[in-house]
Each structure stands twice: as structure tokens, then as C-alpha cells.
Amino acid sequence: MKGGFFASSNVVFMVERPMRWHGFTDHESYIASVEVVDNHVSLVLDDSEHCFTAQQCAEVTKSLARVMLTYSRLGACQGSAESISQSKAYASWCQLIQARTLSTERDLLQTFESEKKGFEFCASGSFRCPKSHPGEPIYYKLAIALDDDLDLPCLSIDGRIFPLNFDEAFWLVEQLWVAGYLVAQTEQSSNSTVKMPWINDEGQLMWM
């Protein structure tokens, strides 16, 4: 995992990687990044930036992990046994973020489950933007579901749809969880020690 702490600035965590434009032949890839800055999380997908609170990161992480696990079990969006096991762990570890954040605001994604193909699991809702300027929208819409044409999970933010393969979705789950936990941790007393979570070879949650 690429990233770290930068004591000389207000950026405490930043990771990035290329993502493929699945289903498009004229756009091969774009850059995705997750950054913790000024006590919020900045997610950038193909130059579109959206800010999350710690609680919102937990909500996205939980739903994205669930859609990955659902469709992996059904034979779409295959991942390795290790990444599937860790995805299950991240879905439950979101409670750690919820327990540590001091914010009382809660933005939830409504989930829907069905036996109909393509709708086995989906989540959608509206999030308040934690960092908005006068004249800008206060809310943005977010959805997580399967792209049934590509058989891939996708993340939609304000109408922009980003299909993800299992590796890309797992990377996003992992980074959003770490970033959300760090924001929740920095909301605690300034005397608290901020620790960096990581996963050991046995898939266990560890701390630096």
C-alpha cells in the first residue's frame, strides 16, 4: 500500500492508483486517489473530487464490500480467497469507525436485496458534503450496484458511473476504510495517539 504521514503539512494520508475504464475502448485508464486532509477524506476519480466524513467512508466501505461479496458468491467479479476474506473483515470493521467518530451526523445508504439478476444487492442515498463553498450543492447522490452489462460492481457519484473489477473495488474498500478510521481517530482528543492500521499475512488487523 502506497501512502503515509506527512508531518509538515495537513495531509496525513494519500494513496493513488490507475483504474481501467471497463467497457470503453477509447479511454484506457484514469487515476483514483484517496487522501486525508483537513479532517475529511477526499476521493478523486478521474478528476472528479468528492469529500467524505469518517462515517460516510464507513458506509461506502460497508456497502461496496457487500456488493463485491454478493457477486463474487454468484460467480461474477471474482476475487482471490484472501481478498474475499479481507473484504468480509472490512465490512465488519466499519463499526470501529462508527465507534470512534465524534460526529453525530449520520448519512446512510438505503440497501435493497432481491433475487432478480442484477439487483441481488444495491445501495443508494444522498450524502452531505463536509466541505462545500457558497453556491455549491450541499448534497450529492451516491449509488453502489452491479453493472449487469459488464458483470462488475460500480460506484456512481452524482451521475458519474465508475465500473470496478474486484481488485480495484477491493483497493477502494481498503483505502476508504483506512482513511475513514484516520479521520475518526483525529476527531479524538489531541492527546490521542494516531495509529496506522494494516493487514498482516494472516489477514489480521494490526496497528503501527
PAKEKE-121706 format. One record per residue: residue number from 1; residue in three letters; chain; x, y, z of N, C-alpha, C in turn. Coordinates in pm, 1 decimal. Example, Ala and Ser with C-alpha at 12.3 -4.5 7.8 and 13.67 -1.06 7.14 Angstrom:
REM PAKEKE-121706
i; aa; ch; n_px; n_py; n_pz; ca_px; ca_py; ca_pz; c_px; c_py; c_pz
1; ALA; A; 1319.0; -569.0; 780.0; 1230.0; -450.0; 780.0; 1320.0; -330.0; 780.0
2; SER; A; 1285.0; -225.0; 708.0; 1367.0; -106.0; 714.0; 1290.0; 3.0; 787.0
END
This chain:
REM PAKEKE-121706
i; aa; ch; n_px; n_py; n_pz; ca_px; ca_py; ca_pz; c_px; c_py; c_pz
1; MET; A; 83.3; -118.9; 0.0; 0.0; 0.0; 0.0; 87.3; 124.6; 0.0
2; LYS; A; 66.7; 208.6; -98.9; 143.4; 331.4; -108.9; 73.8; 439.6; -28.8
3; GLY; A; 147.2; 512.1; 57.5; 84.2; 618.0; 135.7; 164.7; 640.9; 260.6
4; GLY; A; 123.1; 737.5; 344.1; 193.6; 761.7; 467.9; 154.1; 892.1; 529.4
5; PHE; A; 228.8; 928.1; 631.2; 203.1; 1051.0; 704.1; 299.2; 1159.9; 656.8
6; PHE; A; 251.1; 1281.8; 649.5; 333.0; 1394.9; 610.4; 322.1; 1500.7; 720.2
7; ALA; A; 415.0; 1494.8; 815.9; 406.6; 1578.3; 934.5; 416.7; 1726.6; 903.0
8; SER; A; 478.1; 1761.4; 792.2; 500.0; 1903.0; 762.0; 379.3; 1968.3; 695.4
9; SER; A; 272.4; 1892.5; 667.5; 155.0; 1950.1; 604.1; 30.0; 1895.2; 668.0
10; ASN; A; -86.4; 1944.1; 620.3; -213.0; 1896.5; 674.6; -261.3; 1769.9; 604.8
11; VAL; A; -183.4; 1715.1; 513.9; -215.2; 1587.9; 450.5; -153.3; 1476.6; 535.5
12; VAL; A; -235.9; 1388.3; 590.2; -184.0; 1283.0; 677.5; -182.8; 1146.3; 609.1
13; PHE; A; -250.9; 1135.5; 494.7; -256.3; 1007.5; 425.0; -293.4; 1033.2; 280.2
14; MET; A; -224.5; 965.6; 186.0; -259.5; 981.5; 45.2; -214.2; 858.6; -32.1
15; VAL; A; -305.6; 800.4; -110.5; -273.2; 688.2; -197.0; -337.3; 713.4; -332.8
16; GLU; A; -280.0; 656.2; -435.6; -339.5; 667.0; -568.6; -301.4; 546.0; -651.4
17; ARG; A; -381.1; 520.0; -755.3; -352.1; 410.8; -847.2; -432.9; 431.8; -974.8
18; PRO; A; -387.9; 371.6; -1085.5; -467.8; 378.0; -1208.6; -585.3; 281.3; -1202.1
19; MET; A; -696.0; 321.8; -1260.9; -815.0; 237.5; -1274.3; -849.3; 226.5; -1422.4
20; ARG; A; -901.3; 110.5; -1462.9; -939.0; 90.8; -1602.3; -1079.9; 142.6; -1627.8
21; TRP; A; -1100.6; 193.0; -1748.4; -1235.5; 226.7; -1793.7; -1294.0; 101.9; -1858.1
22; HIS; A; -1354.5; 17.6; -1779.4; -1409.0; -108.4; -1829.6; -1524.7; -80.6; -1925.4
23; GLY; A; -1520.3; -145.9; -2040.2; -1626.1; -129.3; -2137.7; -1603.8; -17.0; -2235.8
24; PHE; A; -1496.4; 60.9; -2218.0; -1465.2; 171.3; -2309.3; -1332.2; 142.4; -2377.1
25; THR; A; -1330.6; 149.9; -2508.5; -1207.1; 121.5; -2582.0; -1122.8; 246.3; -2604.4
26; ASP; A; -1184.9; 365.4; -2596.2; -1110.5; 488.1; -2626.2; -1052.0; 552.6; -2501.0
27; HIS; A; -1083.0; 499.9; -2381.2; -1025.6; 551.8; -2257.6; -970.0; 433.4; -2178.8
28; GLU; A; -839.3; 419.3; -2178.9; -779.6; 300.8; -2118.4; -779.1; 304.8; -1966.6
29; SER; A; -746.2; 419.5; -1905.8; -736.5; 424.8; -1760.5; -752.5; 567.7; -1710.6
30; TYR; A; -771.4; 579.7; -1580.2; -775.7; 709.4; -1513.0; -711.7; 691.6; -1375.8
31; ILE; A; -686.9; 799.9; -1306.2; -623.5; 793.9; -1174.8; -728.9; 809.4; -1065.6
32; ALA; A; -722.9; 719.6; -968.8; -806.3; 728.9; -849.1; -714.8; 757.7; -730.4
33; SER; A; -760.2; 843.5; -640.2; -680.7; 873.1; -520.9; -771.8; 890.2; -400.3
34; VAL; A; -715.6; 856.0; -283.9; -782.7; 875.3; -155.5; -687.0; 951.7; -66.3
35; GLU; A; -735.1; 1059.1; -7.7; -647.9; 1147.5; 70.6; -720.1; 1194.0; 196.2
36; VAL; A; -647.6; 1197.5; 307.2; -699.4; 1256.1; 430.7; -634.7; 1392.0; 448.3
37; VAL; A; -716.3; 1495.6; 447.9; -666.2; 1632.4; 459.9; -771.3; 1717.1; 530.1
38; ASP; A; -728.3; 1799.0; 625.8; -818.7; 1888.4; 699.0; -936.9; 1813.7; 759.9
39; ASN; A; -909.8; 1697.8; 819.3; -1011.0; 1620.4; 891.0; -1127.1; 1573.9; 804.1
40; HIS; A; -1103.2; 1553.3; 676.4; -1202.1; 1490.1; 590.6; -1128.2; 1404.5; 487.9
41; VAL; A; -1203.5; 1321.0; 418.3; -1145.8; 1233.1; 317.6; -1181.6; 1285.6; 179.3
42; SER; A; -1081.1; 1298.2; 94.5; -1101.5; 1340.9; -43.0; -1084.4; 1219.2; -134.2
43; LEU; A; -1190.3; 1186.1; -208.0; -1185.2; 1079.3; -306.9; -1189.3; 1142.0; -445.2
44; VAL; A; -1087.4; 1115.3; -525.5; -1080.6; 1169.0; -661.3; -1084.2; 1052.6; -758.8
45; LEU; A; -1181.7; 1054.9; -849.8; -1194.2; 955.4; -955.6; -1199.7; 1028.7; -1088.1
46; ASP; A; -1097.4; 1011.2; -1169.1; -1091.1; 1076.1; -1300.0; -1116.1; 1227.2; -1288.4
47; ASP; A; -1044.8; 1292.0; -1197.5; -1050.0; 1437.4; -1175.9; -1179.6; 1485.6; -1112.0
48; SER; A; -1271.4; 1396.6; -1075.3; -1391.6; 1435.7; -1001.5; -1365.9; 1413.7; -853.0
49; GLU; A; -1367.9; 1521.9; -774.1; -1337.0; 1511.6; -631.6; -1464.5; 1515.9; -548.4
50; HIS; A; -1470.1; 1428.2; -447.7; -1580.8; 1426.0; -353.1; -1524.1; 1407.1; -213.1
51; CYS; A; -1582.2; 1478.1; -117.2; -1534.0; 1475.1; 20.5; -1626.7; 1389.7; 106.6
52; PHE; A; -1566.7; 1308.6; 192.8; -1641.5; 1220.9; 282.4; -1603.9; 1249.3; 427.0
53; THR; A; -1700.9; 1230.4; 517.2; -1671.6; 1225.0; 659.5; -1627.1; 1083.2; 693.5
54; ALA; A; -1581.0; 1063.8; 817.3; -1542.9; 929.1; 860.2; -1662.5; 835.3; 852.1
55; GLN; A; -1779.1; 880.1; 897.0; -1899.1; 796.6; 895.6; -1940.9; 760.8; 753.2
56; GLN; A; -1930.2; 855.7; 661.9; -1964.1; 829.1; 522.2; -1868.2; 727.6; 461.3
57; CYS; A; -1740.2; 735.8; 496.0; -1642.3; 637.3; 447.8; -1681.3; 497.0; 494.1
58; ALA; A; -1722.4; 486.1; 619.2; -1763.7; 356.7; 671.6; -1883.9; 303.6; 595.2
59; GLU; A; -1977.9; 390.1; 562.9; -2098.9; 348.6; 492.6; -2066.6; 301.2; 350.5
60; VAL; A; -1980.3; 374.3; 280.2; -1941.4; 334.1; 145.1; -1861.2; 204.7; 149.2
61; THR; A; -1767.5; 194.8; 242.5; -1685.9; 75.0; 256.5; -1773.2; -48.2; 279.9
62; LYS; A; -1867.4; -35.8; 371.7; -1954.1; -148.8; 405.3; -2036.9; -194.1; 284.7
63; SER; A; -2097.5; -99.8; 214.1; -2183.4; -135.5; 100.8; -2103.2; -186.4; -18.9
64; LEU; A; -1986.6; -125.8; -43.5; -1903.8; -171.3; -154.8; -1850.6; -311.9; -127.9
65; ALA; A; -1812.1; -338.7; -3.4; -1766.8; -473.8; 31.9; -1880.4; -573.9; 16.2
66; ARG; A; -2000.4; -535.9; 53.9; -2115.0; -627.2; 42.0; -2148.8; -658.3; -103.2
67; VAL; A; -2142.3; -558.2; -191.6; -2173.1; -586.0; -331.6; -2065.5; -674.7; -394.0
68; MET; A; -1939.5; -655.1; -354.3; -1831.9; -741.4; -402.5; -1853.4; -885.1; -358.1
69; LEU; A; -1886.0; -905.2; -231.5; -1903.9; -1039.5; -178.3; -2026.4; -1107.5; -238.3
70; THR; A; -2132.8; -1030.2; -258.7; -2255.3; -1086.0; -316.2; -2230.5; -1141.7; -455.2
71; TYR; A; -2166.3; -1061.2; -541.2; -2149.5; -1104.1; -679.4; -2032.5; -1199.4; -698.3
72; SER; A; -1937.8; -1197.2; -607.4; -1832.6; -1298.5; -611.2; -1893.0; -1435.2; -580.6
73; ARG; A; -1985.2; -1438.3; -484.6; -2051.3; -1564.3; -449.1; -2135.9; -1617.6; -564.4
74; LEU; A; -2188.9; -1526.2; -646.3; -2273.6; -1566.5; -758.4; -2194.5; -1594.4; -886.2
75; GLY; A; -2061.1; -1579.6; -878.5; -1977.9; -1613.1; -993.2; -1934.4; -1495.3; -1076.8
76; ALA; A; -1980.6; -1375.1; -1044.9; -1935.0; -1253.6; -1114.1; -1833.0; -1182.6; -1025.3
77; CYS; A; -1745.1; -1104.8; -1088.7; -1648.3; -1024.1; -1013.0; -1566.7; -1111.0; -917.9
78; GLN; A; -1489.7; -1202.9; -973.9; -1414.6; -1298.4; -893.2; -1292.6; -1234.7; -828.1
79; GLY; A; -1269.1; -1271.7; -704.0; -1150.6; -1227.7; -631.7; -1081.3; -1347.5; -569.0
80; SER; A; -960.0; -1326.7; -520.0; -886.9; -1434.2; -454.7; -951.2; -1466.7; -320.3
81; ALA; A; -922.4; -1586.1; -268.3; -977.1; -1626.0; -138.9; -933.4; -1529.1; -29.4
82; GLU; A; -807.8; -1481.4; -39.6; -756.6; -1388.1; 61.2; -830.4; -1255.2; 56.5
83; SER; A; -850.7; -1199.7; -65.0; -917.6; -1070.6; -75.3; -1065.0; -1081.7; -37.4
84; ILE; A; -1127.6; -1194.4; -65.4; -1267.2; -1215.0; -24.5; -1276.0; -1218.8; 128.0
85; SER; A; -1182.7; -1289.7; 191.3; -1181.3; -1297.1; 337.8; -1159.6; -1159.6; 399.7
86; GLN; A; -1067.8; -1081.5; 342.4; -1040.7; -948.4; 396.0; -1157.5; -853.5; 370.2
87; SER; A; -1229.0; -872.1; 258.9; -1346.6; -789.1; 231.9; -1453.2; -811.5; 338.9
88; LYS; A; -1470.6; -936.8; 379.9; -1564.7; -966.8; 487.6; -1523.3; -896.2; 615.9
89; ALA; A; -1392.5; -894.5; 642.1; -1343.0; -829.1; 763.1; -1368.4; -679.0; 758.0
90; TYR; A; -1341.2; -615.5; 643.1; -1362.4; -471.0; 632.3; -1508.9; -434.5; 651.9
91; ALA; A; -1600.1; -519.2; 602.5; -1742.7; -492.0; 618.6; -1780.1; -485.0; 766.4
92; SER; A; -1717.3; -569.4; 848.4; -1747.8; -567.4; 992.1; -1665.0; -463.1; 1067.2
93; TRP; A; -1543.6; -435.7; 1020.8; -1458.4; -337.6; 1087.7; -1511.8; -194.8; 1077.1
94; CYS; A; -1609.9; -171.7; 989.0; -1667.2; -37.5; 978.4; -1725.3; 9.6; 1110.4
95; GLN; A; -1761.6; -86.0; 1196.6; -1812.6; -49.3; 1328.0; -1706.9; 24.1; 1410.6
96; LEU; A; -1578.5; -4.7; 1384.8; -1471.7; 65.3; 1456.6; -1471.8; 214.3; 1423.5
97; ILE; A; -1497.3; 246.8; 1296.6; -1504.8; 387.6; 1257.2; -1624.2; 453.3; 1323.9
98; GLN; A; -1739.5; 386.9; 1320.0; -1860.5; 442.0; 1379.8; -1840.3; 466.2; 1529.5
99; ALA; A; -1767.6; 376.0; 1594.9; -1747.6; 388.1; 1739.2; -1654.0; 502.5; 1775.2
100; ARG; A; -1560.4; 537.6; 1686.3; -1460.1; 638.5; 1720.8; -1495.0; 779.4; 1675.3
101; THR; A; -1577.3; 792.8; 1570.1; -1608.6; 927.4; 1524.6; -1691.3; 1002.0; 1629.1
102; LEU; A; -1660.1; 1129.8; 1647.8; -1733.2; 1212.9; 1742.9; -1851.6; 1282.7; 1677.4
103; SER; A; -1861.2; 1275.9; 1546.8; -1969.4; 1342.6; 1475.4; -2101.7; 1271.4; 1501.8
104; THR; A; -2206.0; 1348.8; 1525.0; -2339.0; 1292.4; 1547.3; -2418.0; 1282.1; 1417.3
105; GLU; A; -2364.4; 1337.3; 1306.8; -2433.9; 1332.4; 1178.3; -2418.9; 1193.9; 1117.3
106; ARG; A; -2528.6; 1142.8; 1062.3; -2528.6; 1011.1; 1001.4; -2594.5; 1019.1; 863.6
107; ASP; A; -2520.0; 982.7; 760.5; -2573.8; 972.7; 625.1; -2570.1; 825.6; 586.7
108; LEU; A; -2686.0; 766.9; 569.4; -2694.5; 623.4; 544.9; -2731.9; 593.6; 400.2
109; LEU; A; -2679.9; 483.2; 349.9; -2720.2; 432.8; 219.9; -2832.6; 331.8; 240.2
110; GLN; A; -2941.2; 350.2; 168.0; -3050.5; 254.0; 174.2; -3014.8; 133.8; 86.7
111; THR; A; -3026.5; 14.4; 140.6; -2990.1; -106.0; 66.5; -3115.1; -180.8; 20.7
112; PHE; A; -3099.2; -249.1; -90.7; -3208.1; -327.8; -149.6; -3150.8; -459.8; -195.4
113; GLU; A; -3216.6; -570.0; -159.5; -3172.5; -703.0; -198.4; -3287.4; -777.9; -264.2
114; SER; A; -3255.7; -847.6; -371.8; -3358.3; -916.6; -448.8; -3298.3; -1040.4; -512.9
115; GLU; A; -3383.4; -1131.5; -557.4; -3336.6; -1248.7; -631.0; -3326.4; -1220.4; -779.7
116; LYS; A; -3368.4; -1103.2; -823.2; -3363.1; -1067.0; -964.4; -3219.0; -1038.7; -1005.8
117; LYS; A; -3177.1; -1093.3; -1120.1; -3039.5; -1076.5; -1165.8; -3006.2; -928.4; -1183.7
118; GLY; A; -2893.9; -888.8; -1129.5; -2850.3; -750.3; -1137.3; -2897.9; -665.2; -1022.2
119; PHE; A; -2990.4; -719.4; -942.0; -3043.0; -644.2; -828.3; -3029.4; -723.4; -698.0
120; GLU; A; -2936.6; -821.3; -699.1; -2917.2; -901.2; -578.4; -2877.2; -813.8; -460.2
121; PHE; A; -2801.6; -708.1; -487.7; -2768.9; -609.9; -383.7; -2740.4; -475.0; -448.4
122; CYS; A; -2799.5; -371.3; -395.4; -2765.0; -235.8; -438.1; -2789.0; -140.8; -321.0
123; ALA; A; -2720.7; -29.5; -322.7; -2731.7; 69.2; -215.9; -2731.2; 208.1; -278.1
124; SER; A; -2809.4; 298.4; -222.0; -2813.3; 434.6; -274.9; -2856.3; 531.8; -165.3
125; GLY; A; -2823.0; 657.8; -186.3; -2860.7; 761.1; -90.7; -2797.0; 893.5; -124.8
126; SER; A; -2815.8; 990.9; -36.6; -2758.1; 1124.1; -52.1; -2669.4; 1154.4; 67.4
127; PHE; A; -2550.6; 1205.1; 39.1; -2455.2; 1242.3; 142.5; -2440.8; 1393.8; 149.3
128; ARG; A; -2431.3; 1445.7; 269.5; -2396.9; 1586.6; 286.4; -2248.7; 1605.3; 257.5
129; CYS; A; -2215.8; 1710.3; 186.7; -2075.3; 1737.7; 156.7; -2011.4; 1806.4; 276.7
130; PRO; A; -1907.8; 1747.0; 337.3; -1845.6; 1808.4; 455.3; -1762.3; 1931.9; 423.4
131; LYS; A; -1735.8; 1953.5; 294.6; -1653.9; 2068.1; 255.7; -1714.7; 2129.4; 130.4
132; SER; A; -1807.8; 2224.5; 150.0; -1873.3; 2289.6; 36.6; -1857.5; 2440.9; 47.9
133; HIS; A; -1863.1; 2507.6; -64.8; -1849.6; 2652.0; -71.2; -1984.4; 2714.6; -108.1
134; PRO; A; -2004.4; 2842.8; -76.8; -2131.7; 2908.4; -110.3; -2165.9; 2892.3; -258.1
135; GLY; A; -2289.2; 2856.0; -284.0; -2333.5; 2837.1; -421.4; -2316.5; 2695.6; -472.7
136; GLU; A; -2241.7; 2612.2; -400.2; -2222.9; 2473.3; -440.8; -2328.4; 2385.1; -375.8
137; PRO; A; -2362.1; 2271.9; -438.3; -2460.8; 2180.2; -378.5; -2415.0; 2130.5; -241.9
138; ILE; A; -2508.9; 2118.4; -150.3; -2478.5; 2070.4; -15.9; -2479.8; 1918.3; -10.8
139; TYR; A; -2559.4; 1856.1; -98.4; -2572.2; 1710.8; -101.7; -2524.6; 1656.7; -236.4
140; TYR; A; -2482.8; 1533.0; -237.9; -2456.2; 1464.4; -363.2; -2512.5; 1323.0; -353.0
141; LYS; A; -2549.7; 1267.8; -467.9; -2610.5; 1135.6; -472.4; -2504.4; 1029.0; -496.5
142; LEU; A; -2524.2; 915.7; -433.0; -2428.1; 806.8; -443.2; -2503.4; 674.1; -455.2
143; ALA; A; -2453.8; 584.7; -539.4; -2514.2; 452.5; -554.9; -2405.5; 348.2; -578.0
144; ILE; A; -2430.3; 227.9; -527.7; -2339.5; 114.6; -544.0; -2423.3; -3.5; -590.2
145; ALA; A; -2389.8; -60.8; -705.2; -2469.1; -170.1; -761.2; -2384.9; -244.7; -863.6
146; LEU; A; -2446.9; -345.1; -927.1; -2379.7; -420.3; -1032.2; -2413.9; -360.4; -1167.6
147; ASP; A; -2311.0; -342.9; -1251.4; -2333.9; -310.3; -1392.0; -2361.0; -442.6; -1462.1
148; ASP; A; -2488.4; -471.1; -1493.6; -2522.2; -603.6; -1545.2; -2475.3; -625.0; -1688.1
149; ASP; A; -2434.0; -519.8; -1758.3; -2375.2; -538.5; -1891.3; -2231.5; -587.8; -1881.5
150; LEU; A; -2159.5; -536.2; -1780.7; -2018.8; -573.4; -1763.5; -1999.1; -681.0; -1657.8
151; ASP; A; -2103.8; -709.2; -1578.1; -2093.3; -800.5; -1464.2; -1984.4; -753.8; -1367.8
152; LEU; A; -1984.0; -623.9; -1341.4; -1887.4; -564.2; -1249.4; -1960.7; -471.7; -1152.8
153; PRO; A; -1913.5; -462.5; -1028.4; -1970.7; -363.4; -937.8; -1936.1; -223.3; -986.0
154; CYS; A; -2021.3; -128.7; -958.4; -1992.2; 8.5; -999.0; -2028.6; 104.8; -887.1
155; LEU; A; -1956.8; 213.7; -882.7; -1980.5; 323.1; -789.3; -2025.2; 443.3; -869.9
156; SER; A; -2140.8; 497.5; -835.8; -2194.4; 614.4; -905.6; -2201.6; 731.0; -808.1
157; ILE; A; -2140.1; 843.0; -847.3; -2144.4; 964.2; -765.0; -2192.0; 1078.8; -852.5
158; ASP; A; -2307.5; 1135.1; -815.3; -2366.5; 1246.0; -891.2; -2375.1; 1216.9; -1041.0
159; GLY; A; -2415.5; 1096.3; -1074.1; -2439.6; 1060.8; -1214.4; -2320.1; 1005.2; -1289.2
160; ARG; A; -2199.0; 1018.9; -1234.8; -2082.0; 958.8; -1299.0; -2065.0; 816.3; -1249.1
161; ILE; A; -2057.4; 722.4; -1341.7; -2053.1; 581.4; -1306.9; -1912.6; 526.8; -1331.1
162; PHE; A; -1859.0; 458.8; -1229.3; -1724.5; 403.1; -1236.3; -1731.0; 252.2; -1213.5
163; PRO; A; -1728.7; 172.1; -1323.0; -1723.0; 26.0; -1306.7; -1586.7; -14.4; -1249.9
164; LEU; A; -1587.2; -116.1; -1164.2; -1465.3; -160.7; -1097.4; -1455.6; -311.9; -1103.2
165; ASN; A; -1335.7; -364.5; -1132.1; -1318.0; -508.1; -1115.2; -1291.3; -536.8; -967.5
166; PHE; A; -1278.1; -665.1; -932.3; -1267.7; -699.4; -790.3; -1145.0; -635.2; -726.7
167; ASP; A; -1031.3; -637.7; -796.8; -907.7; -582.0; -741.6; -921.0; -431.9; -717.6
168; GLU; A; -981.0; -361.1; -812.2; -999.2; -216.4; -797.9; -1097.0; -184.3; -685.2
169; ALA; A; -1207.1; -259.9; -678.6; -1305.4; -236.4; -572.7; -1246.5; -268.0; -435.9
170; PHE; A; -1167.2; -376.0; -428.1; -1105.1; -410.1; -300.4; -1006.8; -301.6; -257.4
171; TRP; A; -930.1; -248.7; -351.4; -837.6; -138.8; -320.1; -914.2; -19.8; -264.1
172; LEU; A; -1026.6; 14.2; -325.5; -1105.0; 128.4; -280.0; -1162.9; 103.0; -141.6
173; VAL; A; -1211.9; -17.8; -116.9; -1262.3; -54.0; 15.8; -1153.0; -36.8; 120.8
174; GLU; A; -1035.4; -90.1; 91.3; -923.6; -84.4; 186.1; -882.3; 58.8; 216.7
175; GLN; A; -866.2; 140.7; 113.6; -817.9; 277.2; 134.1; -923.0; 366.1; 201.4
176; LEU; A; -1048.9; 349.6; 164.5; -1153.7; 429.7; 228.6; -1169.7; 391.9; 375.5
177; TRP; A; -1149.7; 262.8; 405.3; -1157.6; 223.5; 546.6; -1044.0; 286.6; 626.6
178; VAL; A; -921.6; 276.3; 575.1; -806.8; 335.6; 644.6; -826.0; 486.4; 660.5
179; ALA; A; -866.3; 553.9; 553.1; -885.1; 699.2; 558.6; -995.8; 736.9; 656.1
180; GLY; A; -1107.0; 662.7; 653.4; -1215.6; 691.1; 746.6; -1175.1; 671.6; 890.0
181; TYR; A; -1097.1; 567.0; 916.3; -1051.1; 543.6; 1052.8; -958.1; 655.2; 1099.6
182; LEU; A; -869.2; 700.5; 1011.9; -777.3; 807.9; 1049.7; -852.7; 936.7; 1082.3
183; VAL; A; -955.1; 969.5; 1002.9; -1034.4; 1089.3; 1031.5; -1105.5; 1074.2; 1165.3
184; ALA; A; -1165.0; 957.5; 1190.7; -1231.6; 934.3; 1318.8; -1133.3; 944.9; 1434.2
185; GLN; A; -1012.4; 895.1; 1411.4; -909.2; 899.1; 1515.2; -866.7; 1042.1; 1545.1
186; THR; A; -853.3; 1125.4; 1442.1; -809.8; 1263.5; 1465.0; -920.6; 1348.7; 1525.3
187; GLU; A; -1044.3; 1299.5; 1524.1; -1152.9; 1370.8; 1591.0; -1144.4; 1356.2; 1742.3
188; GLN; A; -1066.9; 1259.9; 1788.5; -1049.2; 1239.0; 1930.9; -960.8; 1349.4; 1989.4
189; SER; A; -937.8; 1343.0; 2117.7; -854.7; 1442.3; 2185.9; -718.2; 1453.4; 2120.6
190; SER; A; -662.1; 1572.8; 2120.4; -531.0; 1594.2; 2059.6; -422.4; 1513.9; 2130.5
191; ASN; A; -452.3; 1462.9; 2249.3; -356.1; 1380.5; 2320.8; -360.5; 1235.1; 2276.5
192; SER; A; -459.6; 1201.2; 2192.1; -470.0; 1063.6; 2145.2; -356.3; 1033.8; 2047.7
193; THR; A; -313.8; 912.2; 2044.0; -210.2; 868.8; 1951.1; -275.8; 813.2; 1826.7
194; VAL; A; -245.8; 871.8; 1711.2; -299.8; 822.8; 1584.8; -215.9; 703.9; 1538.6
195; LYS; A; -279.7; 590.8; 1518.5; -210.5; 469.8; 1475.8; -252.8; 432.3; 1335.2
196; MET; A; -160.7; 375.3; 1263.6; -184.2; 337.4; 1124.8; -224.7; 191.1; 1118.0
197; PRO; A; -347.5; 157.4; 1073.1; -387.4; 17.6; 1062.9; -330.5; -48.3; 937.4
198; TRP; A; -304.0; -177.8; 946.1; -259.5; -252.8; 829.6; -298.2; -399.0; 849.0
199; ILE; A; -287.6; -476.9; 741.4; -328.2; -616.8; 744.8; -204.2; -704.3; 734.3
200; ASN; A; -188.3; -799.0; 828.4; -72.5; -886.8; 821.7; -99.8; -1003.2; 725.8
201; ASP; A; -3.6; -1095.4; 714.6; -14.5; -1204.7; 618.4; -128.2; -1301.2; 650.7
202; GLU; A; -173.9; -1301.5; 775.7; -284.4; -1388.6; 815.2; -420.1; -1319.9; 802.0
203; GLY; A; -420.1; -1196.2; 744.6; -545.6; -1124.5; 727.8; -597.3; -1060.5; 854.9
204; GLN; A; -508.3; -1042.1; 956.2; -548.8; -982.9; 1082.2; -522.4; -833.8; 1082.9
205; LEU; A; -610.0; -758.1; 1149.4; -593.3; -614.3; 1161.3; -485.9; -583.6; 1263.2
206; MET; A; -383.1; -507.2; 1221.1; -271.8; -472.7; 1308.5; -256.3; -321.5; 1315.0
207; TRP; A; -172.4; -274.0; 1408.5; -151.2; -130.3; 1427.2; -3.7; -100.6; 1438.5
208; MET; A; 39.3; 8.8; 1375.2; 178.5; 52.9; 1386.8; 193.4; 138.2; 1511.8
END
